[in-house]
């Protein structure tokens, strides 16, 4: 698998994930929206660790300088 996420993506995604998790844990977001926020946070963490975003692949986007 070829990476398609650059450094900025890999830094911003965990930050957004942390905000989403904080919103869920503090009760600011509840119900179905909380489940969706938690799922998005999990995907953001996973994709930032791996360096590969499936949506970027589908759209033909590549922010990684090496590729």
N, CA, C and O atoms as a Tinker XYZ file with bonds, in Angstrom:
   268  protein
     1  N      0.839000   -1.177000    0.000000    73     2
     2  CA     0.000000    0.000000    0.000000    64     1     3
     3  C      0.889000    1.247000    0.000000    63     2     4     5
     4  O      1.825000    1.362000    0.791000    81     3
     5  N      0.580000    2.153000   -0.884000    73     3     6
     6  CA     1.320000    3.396000   -0.988000    64     5     7
     7  C      0.649000    4.464000   -0.154000    63     6     8     9
     8  O     -0.566000    4.651000   -0.220000    81     7
     9  N      1.444000    5.159000    0.628000    73     7    10
    10  CA     0.891000    6.232000    1.456000    64     9    11
    11  C      0.391000    7.362000    0.575000    63    10    12    13
    12  O      0.977000    7.663000   -0.465000    81    11
    13  N     -0.696000    7.983000    1.002000    73    11    14
    14  CA    -1.234000    9.115000    0.253000    64    13    15
    15  C     -1.571000   10.289000    1.172000    63    14    16    17
    16  O     -2.285000   11.211000    0.777000    81    15
    17  N     -1.051000   10.247000    2.401000    73    15    18
    18  CA    -1.297000   11.328000    3.352000    64    17    19
    19  C      0.021000   11.973000    3.746000    63    18    20    21
    20  O      0.972000   11.290000    4.126000    81    19
    21  N      0.068000   13.288000    3.651000    73    19    22
    22  CA     1.256000   14.031000    4.031000    64    21    23
    23  C      1.323000   14.278000    5.524000    63    22    24    25
    24  O      0.444000   13.862000    6.279000    81    23
    25  N      2.374000   14.959000    5.937000    73    23    26
    26  CA     2.609000   15.222000    7.346000    64    25    27
    27  C      1.518000   16.050000    8.000000    63    26    28    29
    28  O      1.124000   15.771000    9.133000    81    27
    29  N      1.027000   17.060000    7.304000    73    27    30
    30  CA    -0.018000   17.911000    7.883000    64    29    31
    31  C     -1.282000   17.099000    8.161000    63    30    32    33
    32  O     -1.903000   17.246000    9.213000    81    31
    33  N     -1.655000   16.249000    7.217000    73    31    34
    34  CA    -2.830000   15.384000    7.420000    64    33    35
    35  C     -2.645000   14.483000    8.633000    63    34    36    37
    36  O     -3.566000   14.289000    9.425000    81    35
    37  N     -1.457000   13.945000    8.763000    73    35    38
    38  CA    -1.192000   12.989000    9.832000    64    37    39
    39  C     -1.110000   13.660000   11.198000    63    38    40    41
    40  O     -1.186000   12.981000   12.222000    81    39
    41  N     -0.958000   14.976000   11.228000    73    39    42
    42  CA    -0.957000   15.716000   12.486000    64    41    43
    43  C     -2.361000   16.223000   12.814000    63    42    44    45
    44  O     -2.795000   16.158000   13.965000    81    43
    45  N     -3.066000   16.723000   11.809000    73    43    46
    46  CA    -4.377000   17.331000   12.036000    64    45    47
    47  C     -5.438000   16.286000   12.386000    63    46    48    49
    48  O     -6.282000   16.532000   13.248000    81    47
    49  N     -5.410000   15.154000   11.747000    73    47    50
    50  CA    -6.444000   14.139000   11.980000    64    49    51
    51  C     -6.528000   13.669000   13.439000    63    50    52    53
    52  O     -7.633000   13.578000   13.973000    81    51
    53  N     -5.412000   13.370000   14.099000    73    51    54
    54  CA    -5.530000   12.984000   15.514000    64    53    55
    55  C     -6.039000   14.127000   16.394000    63    54    56    57
    56  O     -6.728000   13.884000   17.385000    81    55
    57  N     -5.708000   15.358000   16.044000    73    55    58
    58  CA    -6.214000   16.501000   16.803000    64    57    59
    59  C     -7.733000   16.612000   16.676000    63    58    60    61
    60  O     -8.431000   16.843000   17.664000    81    59
    61  N     -8.236000   16.448000   15.457000    73    59    62
    62  CA    -9.683000   16.477000   15.241000    64    61    63
    63  C    -10.340000   15.308000   15.966000    63    62    64    65
    64  O    -11.409000   15.454000   16.559000    81    63
    65  N     -9.691000   14.147000   15.913000    73    63    66
    66  CA   -10.223000   12.972000   16.610000    64    65    67
    67  C    -10.305000   13.217000   18.113000    63    66    68    69
    68  O    -11.279000   12.824000   18.756000    81    67
    69  N     -9.298000   13.859000   18.668000    73    67    70
    70  CA    -9.302000   14.151000   20.104000    64    69    71
    71  C    -10.451000   15.094000   20.472000    63    70    72    73
    72  O    -11.090000   14.924000   21.510000    81    71
    73  N    -10.705000   16.076000   19.627000    73    71    74
    74  CA   -11.819000   17.000000   19.876000    64    73    75
    75  C    -13.144000   16.248000   19.823000    63    74    76    77
    76  O    -14.008000   16.450000   20.677000    81    75
    77  N    -13.308000   15.383000   18.825000    73    75    78
    78  CA   -14.548000   14.611000   18.705000    64    77    79
    79  C    -14.758000   13.710000   19.918000    63    78    80    81
    80  O    -15.864000   13.633000   20.453000    81    79
    81  N    -13.710000   13.036000   20.347000    73    79    82
    82  CA   -13.823000   12.161000   21.514000    64    81    83
    83  C    -14.155000   12.980000   22.760000    63    82    84    85
    84  O    -14.970000   12.559000   23.581000    81    83
    85  N    -13.532000   14.138000   22.901000    73    83    86
    86  CA   -13.820000   14.995000   24.057000    64    85    87
    87  C    -15.280000   15.441000   24.060000    63    86    88    89
    88  O    -15.916000   15.480000   25.113000    81    87
    89  N    -15.803000   15.771000   22.899000    73    87    90
    90  CA   -17.208000   16.177000   22.807000    64    89    91
    91  C    -18.138000   15.041000   23.213000    63    90    92    93
    92  O    -19.146000   15.264000   23.883000    81    91
    93  N    -17.799000   13.834000   22.808000    73    91    94
    94  CA   -18.629000   12.679000   23.158000    64    93    95
    95  C    -18.531000   12.389000   24.657000    63    94    96    97
    96  O    -19.547000   12.157000   25.313000    81    95
    97  N    -17.321000   12.400000   25.192000    73    95    98
    98  CA   -17.126000   12.054000   26.604000    64    97    99
    99  C    -17.712000   13.089000   27.558000    63    98   100   101
   100  O    -18.115000   12.747000   28.670000    81    99
   101  N    -17.763000   14.343000   27.138000    73    99   102
   102  CA   -18.332000   15.378000   28.002000    64   101   103
   103  C    -19.843000   15.503000   27.845000    63   102   104   105
   104  O    -20.479000   16.278000   28.559000    81   103
   105  N    -20.413000   14.753000   26.924000    73   103   106
   106  CA   -21.852000   14.775000   26.739000    64   105   107
   107  C    -22.353000   15.910000   25.864000    63   106   108   109
   108  O    -23.559000   16.138000   25.777000    81   107
   109  N    -21.448000   16.623000   25.216000    73   107   110
   110  CA   -21.845000   17.700000   24.317000    64   109   111
   111  C    -22.517000   17.156000   23.054000    63   110   112   113
   112  O    -23.363000   17.812000   22.446000    81   111
   113  N    -22.118000   15.943000   22.681000    73   111   114
   114  CA   -22.699000   15.267000   21.522000    64   113   115
   115  C    -23.270000   13.945000   22.038000    63   114   116   117
   116  O    -22.571000   13.187000   22.712000    81   115
   117  N    -24.535000   13.669000   21.725000    73   115   118
   118  CA   -25.172000   12.456000   22.235000    64   117   119
   119  C    -25.917000   11.731000   21.118000    63   118   120   121
   120  O    -26.078000   12.242000   20.010000    81   119
   121  N    -26.358000   10.536000   21.448000    73   119   122
   122  CA   -27.181000    9.759000   20.525000    64   121   123
   123  C    -26.423000    9.256000   19.308000    63   122   124   125
   124  O    -25.248000    8.895000   19.379000    81   123
   125  N    -27.128000    9.247000   18.203000    73   123   126
   126  CA   -26.553000    8.762000   16.950000    64   125   127
   127  C    -25.381000    9.605000   16.488000    63   126   128   129
   128  O    -24.430000    9.088000   15.901000    81   127
   129  N    -25.446000   10.894000   16.750000    73   127   130
   130  CA   -24.346000   11.775000   16.373000    64   129   131
   131  C    -23.078000   11.436000   17.150000    63   130   132   133
   132  O    -21.974000   11.552000   16.619000    81   131
   133  N    -23.232000   11.018000   18.402000    73   131   134
   134  CA   -22.084000   10.611000   19.215000    64   133   135
   135  C    -21.440000    9.353000   18.643000    63   134   136   137
   136  O    -20.215000    9.236000   18.607000    81   135
   137  N    -22.258000    8.431000   18.202000    73   135   138
   138  CA   -21.735000    7.199000   17.594000    64   137   139
   139  C    -20.988000    7.532000   16.309000    63   138   140   141
   140  O    -19.906000    7.002000   16.059000    81   139
   141  N    -21.566000    8.409000   15.499000    73   139   142
   142  CA   -20.913000    8.815000   14.259000    64   141   143
   143  C    -19.605000    9.549000   14.547000    63   142   144   145
   144  O    -18.608000    9.325000   13.860000    81   143
   145  N    -19.598000   10.416000   15.548000    73   143   146
   146  CA   -18.386000   11.155000   15.903000    64   145   147
   147  C    -17.295000   10.207000   16.377000    63   146   148   149
   148  O    -16.127000   10.380000   16.029000    81   147
   149  N    -17.665000    9.212000   17.165000    73   147   150
   150  CA   -16.697000    8.229000   17.644000    64   149   151
   151  C    -16.147000    7.400000   16.483000    63   150   152   153
   152  O    -14.958000    7.084000   16.456000    81   151
   153  N    -16.995000    7.053000   15.538000    73   151   154
   154  CA   -16.546000    6.294000   14.377000    64   153   155
   155  C    -15.587000    7.117000   13.523000    63   154   156   157
   156  O    -14.561000    6.608000   13.072000    81   155
   157  N    -15.915000    8.373000   13.304000    73   155   158
   158  CA   -15.030000    9.253000   12.524000    64   157   159
   159  C    -13.694000    9.412000   13.241000    63   158   160   161
   160  O    -12.641000    9.393000   12.603000    81   159
   161  N    -13.731000    9.568000   14.557000    73   159   162
   162  CA   -12.499000    9.697000   15.331000    64   161   163
   163  C    -11.634000    8.444000   15.183000    63   162   164   165
   164  O    -10.419000    8.544000   15.015000    81   163
   165  N    -12.254000    7.274000   15.245000    73   163   166
   166  CA   -11.509000    6.024000   15.098000    64   165   167
   167  C    -10.876000    5.918000   13.716000    63   166   168   169
   168  O     -9.725000    5.500000   13.588000    81   167
   169  N    -11.623000    6.294000   12.684000    73   167   170
   170  CA   -11.094000    6.248000   11.323000    64   169   171
   171  C     -9.946000    7.239000   11.172000    63   170   172   173
   172  O     -8.933000    6.923000   10.548000    81   171
   173  N    -10.095000    8.428000   11.734000    73   171   174
   174  CA    -9.029000    9.432000   11.649000    64   173   175
   175  C     -7.754000    8.943000   12.323000    63   174   176   177
   176  O     -6.661000    9.137000   11.791000    81   175
   177  N     -7.880000    8.307000   13.493000    73   175   178
   178  CA    -6.706000    7.779000   14.184000    64   177   179
   179  C     -6.048000    6.682000   13.354000    63   178   180   181
   180  O     -4.832000    6.685000   13.161000    81   179
   181  N     -6.853000    5.751000   12.869000    73   179   182
   182  CA    -6.317000    4.638000   12.083000    64   181   183
   183  C     -5.630000    5.124000   10.813000    63   182   184   185
   184  O     -4.520000    4.691000   10.505000    81   183
   185  N     -6.276000    6.014000   10.079000    73   183   186
   186  CA    -5.677000    6.484000    8.830000    64   185   187
   187  C     -4.418000    7.306000    9.079000    63   186   188   189
   188  O     -3.492000    7.263000    8.270000    81   187
   189  N     -4.363000    8.049000   10.176000    73   187   190
   190  CA    -3.162000    8.828000   10.447000    64   189   191
   191  C     -2.003000    7.912000   10.855000    63   190   192   193
   192  O     -0.848000    8.216000   10.556000    81   191
   193  N     -2.292000    6.811000   11.526000    73   191   194
   194  CA    -1.237000    5.864000   11.880000    64   193   195
   195  C     -0.695000    5.131000   10.663000    63   194   196   197
   196  O      0.510000    4.907000   10.549000    81   195
   197  N     -1.582000    4.763000    9.764000    73   195   198
   198  CA    -1.195000    3.993000    8.581000    64   197   199
   199  C     -0.645000    4.900000    7.474000    63   198   200   201
   200  O      0.229000    4.489000    6.710000    81   199
   201  N     -1.153000    6.121000    7.392000    73   199   202
   202  CA    -0.715000    7.041000    6.348000    64   201   203
   203  C     -1.456000    6.843000    5.042000    63   202   204   205
   204  O     -1.033000    7.352000    4.004000    81   203
   205  N     -2.542000    6.117000    5.082000    73   203   206
   206  CA    -3.313000    5.825000    3.879000    64   205   207
   207  C     -4.785000    6.145000    4.142000    63   206   208   209
   208  O     -5.381000    5.636000    5.091000    81   207
   209  N     -5.356000    6.985000    3.299000    73   207   210
   210  CA    -6.769000    7.338000    3.410000    64   209   211
   211  C     -7.516000    6.733000    2.227000    63   210   212   213
   212  O     -7.255000    7.103000    1.082000    81   211
   213  N     -8.443000    5.806000    2.482000    73   211   214
   214  CA    -9.188000    5.192000    1.383000    64   213   215
   215  C     -9.973000    6.209000    0.560000    63   214   216   217
   216  O    -10.077000    6.064000   -0.658000    81   215
   217  N    -10.523000    7.229000    1.201000    73   215   218
   218  CA   -11.266000    8.242000    0.464000    64   217   219
   219  C    -10.343000    9.007000   -0.479000    63   218   220   221
   220  O    -10.719000    9.306000   -1.613000    81   219
   221  N     -9.145000    9.322000   -0.017000    73   219   222
   222  CA    -8.165000    9.977000   -0.888000    64   221   223
   223  C     -7.874000    9.092000   -2.101000    63   222   224   225
   224  O     -7.756000    9.588000   -3.221000    81   223
   225  N     -7.759000    7.787000   -1.876000    73   223   226
   226  CA    -7.491000    6.863000   -2.981000    64   225   227
   227  C     -8.617000    6.885000   -4.003000    63   226   228   229
   228  O     -8.370000    6.905000   -5.209000    81   227
   229  N     -9.852000    6.881000   -3.519000    73   227   230
   230  CA   -11.000000    6.913000   -4.427000    64   229   231
   231  C    -11.063000    8.204000   -5.233000    63   230   232   233
   232  O    -11.440000    8.200000   -6.405000    81   231
   233  N    -10.687000    9.317000   -4.588000    73   231   234
   234  CA   -10.764000   10.623000   -5.241000    64   233   235
   235  C     -9.489000   10.986000   -6.010000    63   234   236   237
   236  O     -9.453000   11.994000   -6.716000    81   235
   237  N     -8.451000   10.167000   -5.874000    73   235   238
   238  CA    -7.199000   10.444000   -6.566000    64   237   239
   239  C     -6.376000   11.548000   -5.924000    63   238   240   241
   240  O     -5.567000   12.192000   -6.593000    81   239
   241  N     -6.576000   11.770000   -4.630000    73   239   242
   242  CA    -5.854000   12.813000   -3.912000    64   241   243
   243  C     -4.615000   12.202000   -3.282000    63   242   244   245
   244  O     -4.663000   11.089000   -2.758000    81   243
   245  N     -3.500000   12.933000   -3.334000    73   243   246
   246  CA    -2.269000   12.489000   -2.708000    64   245   247
   247  C     -1.563000   13.698000   -2.123000    63   246   248   249
   248  O     -1.089000   14.558000   -2.866000    81   247
   249  N     -1.487000   13.776000   -0.797000    73   247   250
   250  CA    -0.817000   14.897000   -0.140000    64   249   251
   251  C      0.575000   14.520000    0.364000    63   250   252   253
   252  O      1.252000   15.332000    0.994000    81   251
   253  N      0.992000   13.306000    0.091000    73   251   254
   254  CA     2.305000   12.828000    0.510000    64   253   255
   255  C      3.338000   13.261000   -0.514000    63   254   256   257
   256  O      3.185000   12.982000   -1.703000    81   255
   257  N      4.374000   13.930000   -0.077000    73   255   258
   258  CA     5.394000   14.447000   -1.002000    64   257   259
   259  C      6.222000   13.355000   -1.651000    63   258   260   261
   260  O      6.670000   13.516000   -2.787000    81   259
   261  N      6.434000   12.242000   -0.951000    73   259   262
   262  CA     7.314000   11.175000   -1.468000    64   261   263
   263  C      6.690000   10.407000   -2.626000    63   262   264   265
   264  O      7.413000    9.910000   -3.489000    81   263
   265  N      5.382000   10.301000   -2.665000    73   263   266
   266  CA     4.745000    9.426000   -3.667000    64   265   267
   267  C      4.626000   10.076000   -5.027000    63   266   268
   268  O      4.114000    9.461000   -5.963000    81   267
